[in-house]
Amino acid sequence: MSEVPRDRFVVDEHSQESSPPAEEGTKPVSMKPGSADPISAEDLPPVQPPSAGFIVQLFVVPAIIVMVVVGVWALFGRMAAGEQDWRSLVPEIRSRNPHRRWRAANGLAQMLDVDLKQGENGRKLTDNREIAAALSSLLEEALHTRSQRPDDLKQRAFLARTLGLLDVFDVTVPVLQKAMTAENDREIRKNAITAVAVLAHRTAEQDAVDGTSRLAGLAAMPSLVDDLIRISGDEDLLIRETGTYTLALFPTPAAKKQLMLLLDDADRNTQINAALGLARRKSTAGLPLFRSILAGALQPSQSEVEPIEGFNLVVLKNVLKAVGDLSAAMTGKQRQDLRKLIGQIATEHQHVRIRLDAEQALHRLK
């Protein structure tokens, strides 16, 4: 084999091939620009690691910008999808297929609940007349069928409860009044009455915030208060108690007159609901009943059933609040008498929450 001519290759004078190997322990050197003297490592500028600010500018800031853009896109996408959802569900309620109808009703109920919880950030679906009309017509149609199948009864009760989420009084209230009548199943009646209570409570809260008087408009719905007065005397104790609670939310003379009569009702829970309703109107007519409840608060419960004990705690909590609210309307003797009872509860009751509520009531009675 012939020898390869050396002039075929050009080796850079600073390359590794042309430099002699460094002796062990020596430092790498280079040449100073414009000088024949070698440059040592000490002559080179120090290498600084990248600062946190530089890394933020390089990676984090662009990432935040991308996230914001994606978030805005997703937000508007959800808004558009939500708007489309309710518009597509309303026609489904008119479908001849019962499964499609009830799936649509359930979807609208969920959307109403979510929208209500969002408050000012919601889309105000509770004021939507199309949704109100669709759900009301479905309940009215279901009531006319008179079907006693368990699934049908549950669906009617569910629809009645859902109408309480809508603020379109002239559309929803007449149907709820039909659902409250005695010929309907107990659960349907209870849910319809509760829906009116939810509606009245929410309307009163809105009036307090906005300075409006929409609750008066709700109370003026044809025969609504009269229907509740009739229901507050129902033979079914659950219906009577629920009706009394709902009636107490309406500030009309007729409602107040009925509540005064219900203080002597044979049912204890109906009496309590009437007294609490009167207390909200700054009436002290229920004070004797409140005193009786407070006097028995420290006595051991005769019932071993936990739900009843829990209910009694709720009653006691509501009574303590009502007594505090009525402080300005009481006589000095009434305040002194109640302070003694509530003072014992504040120090001796076994539940911490009740003791705290009692302390608050004591503070207001002073």
Order of alpha helices (4+ residues) and beta strands (2+ residues): beta-beta-alpha-alpha-alpha-alpha-alpha-alpha-alpha-alpha-alpha-alpha-alpha-alpha-alpha-alpha-alpha-alpha
